[in-house]
């Protein structure tokens, strides 16, 4: 098969991946603390420039290396909510929650209390303090810039806020949560980050920019599919003409 069609197929698969990640970003434009994904074409270019395997045969397009996706950890806009249990981080770092798969990290600070008085995140997972799960019983809740929680003037807990060496050794596990990507995770205490009570961090997705990229990705996909059809028509015509000779 002409290697040109492999290039077109690789381009179509890459464009499809690109459309998927942009669509996910747009779907979470209003999700508190969400971090957008971004993509790079290094793996696609490698497969296009060298589509052969070690034995000299062409690489099967579905098994070609796909695009590499990375998480953009840049901060979203901080917005005041007025809810005393909402908190945002002004600086680097993550809150710690007891997620479905264990210790997890998030920038999503729209917390609330469950029926037992435990502080939980939007999905109902326990928010962890430096001493474990946080229980709040009382009326007036205050959270200072260090994350110390007081109820009716009495200290009860301190939010666990941690950071990691960059690049972050984390991967998304859904619900604006992150866990280790397989590397050894070394939590570090934050020093210059402030905890802001009554505020939340919005998604760092720019809807207009993502929509423009989505339109561009759709056009690229259509161009690749047109090229594939052209190569297919050429192959069919060649086979039919050879059969008449």
N, C-alpha and C positions, 0 to 999 in steps of 0.2 A: 504494500500500500504506500502511496506517495506520502512522504513525511510531512508535507504541507497540511494534510488533513489532521495529523496529530497536533500540529501547532494550533489549528483552529479549534479542535476539541479541547485542548488544554486551556485555551483562552475562554471557551464557553464555560468550562467547569470553574475556572477562576472567577469569572464574572458572576456565576451563580452563587458562589461562596460570598462574594462581595455584596451582592444583593441581600443575601440572608442576614449578614451582620449589620448592614445598614438598616434593614427592616426592624431588626431587634432593637437597635439604638432608638429608632423613631417610636417604637412601641413603648419604650421606657422613658420617654422625654419628661414625663411628669412623675416618675418614680423617685422618691426621696433617696438621696445618697447614691443613685445609680452612677456607675462609671462606664463610659462608652468604650466599645471595642474599636480598634483600628487595624489596618491590614498592611502587609507589605508583599511585594511580588518576587522576592528573591528566589523562593522555591520554584515558582512558575517559570521564571526566566532560566533557571538551571535546567529544568526539564525540557524547555523549548530549544535551548542551545545544544543540549546533549540528550536527545531522545532515545539513545541506544543503551542497552544493558551491557554487562561485561562480556557476554557471549556474542555480542554484535547484533542481536535482534532488537527490534524497536520496542520501546516501553509501551505497555498497554495503557491508553489514556486514563481509564478509571483508577489505575494504580500509580499514576504520576504524582509526585509531591504536590500537595495543594498549598494554598496561600497560608502564610503564617499570621495568626491573629494575636494582637497584644492588647492589653487593657490600658486605657489612658487614665492615669490616676490624678490628673489635674483636678483642682478643687472646683466644686460647683458654687453657685451664688448662695450666700447665706441670706435667709429670709426669716424675719420675726413672725412667729406664729401665735405668741401669747399663751401657749399651753405650758404650764410649769414643768411638765414631764418631758417636753421636747428639748433636746440638746443637740448642739452642733459643735464641731471641732474647727477652731480657727487656727489652722496650721496642719502639720503632718500628723499621721497616726490613725488609729482605728479603735472603735469600741470592741469589746469582747462579749460574745454571746455563746450560750450552750446550744449550738445548732443541732440539726438532726444527725449529723455525722461526727459530732464532738465539738471541740473548741474551735470557734469560727470568729471571723473579724468583719467589721462593717463600718461604713460611714453613715448608715441610716439611723438617725437618732430620734425618730418619732415614736417614743416609747409610751407605754401605758401600763396600768396595773391589772393583773388577772384577778380571778375571784378570791384567791388566797392572799392578795396583797403583794405578790411578787412583781417586780419590774420586768416587763417583757417587751420584745420588739414587735413590729407590725404583724409578724407571723406567729406570735405567741411563744417565741423562744426566750429562755431566761437571759436577762442582761446580767453580766457578771461584774462584781466589784472586786476589789483587791482581796476580799475575804470570802468570795464565793457569791452565790445568788443574793440579790438585794431584795429585802422585804421592807415595804413602807406602810406603816399604819399610823394614821393621824390626820391632821388637817393641812397646815401650811408647810409646803415643801420648798426648800431652798437648795440650790446647787451652785457652788462657787466655781470660780475659774480653774480651780485645781481638780474639780470633779467631786469634791466632798459634799455629801448629801446630809441635810439636817431636816428634821421633821418637828415642827412646833418648837424650834430652837434647840433641839437635841440632836447631836451627830449620830447617824445610824450606819453610814457606809461611805465608801468612796468608789466612784466608777473606775474600772480598770481601763486605762487608755495606753495602748502600746504602739510601737512603731517597729520597722524592720530595716535592715540595710537595703539600699537600692542597687540594682533593680529588685523590686519586690518579688520574693519567692512564693507568690500566691497565684491561685487560680479561682475562677468563679465557680460557685456551687449552687447558684440560684438564690433568688430572694435578696439580692444585693449583699450576699454573704461571700466571703473568701476563706479558703483554707490553703494549706501548704500544697505546692505543686509537685511534691515529691522530694524537694530539697529539704535540708534540715532547717527548720524555722527557728530563728533566734530572736525572741522578743526583746525589744529595747524600751526602756522608759522614755516618755516624751519629756522634753525640758522647756521648750518655748511655745507649746501649743496651749491654747486657752479653751476651756469648756464654756459654751455660751448657753445659758438656760433660756428657754422660751424662744429658741430659734431652731431652724432646720436647714440642712444643706440640700439644695436642689440638685437635680441631675446635671451633669456637665455636658449633656447633649445639646448642640446647637441645631434646632429643628430645621432652620432654613439651609444651613450648610449640609446637613445630612440628606435633605430632600434633593438638593442639587447633585450631590454625589450619587444618590439613588437613580436619578434620571440618567446620569452619565453611565452608570453601571448597566442600566437596562439597554441603553443604546449599544454599548460594547457587546453585550450578550446577543443582541439582534444581529450585529455585524458578523460575529463569529458563527452564528447559526446560518446566516446567508452564505458565508464562505464554505461551511460544511456541505450545504446543499449544492453549491457550485461544484465542489470536488466530487460529490456523489454523482452528479449529472455527467461530469467528464468521464468518470470511471465507467458508468453505464454505457455511455456512447462509445467509449473505446472497446468495451467488451463486445458490443453488438457489431461494431465495424469489423473487428478481428474475426468474428464468427462468420462474416460474409465473404471473407477472403479465401 
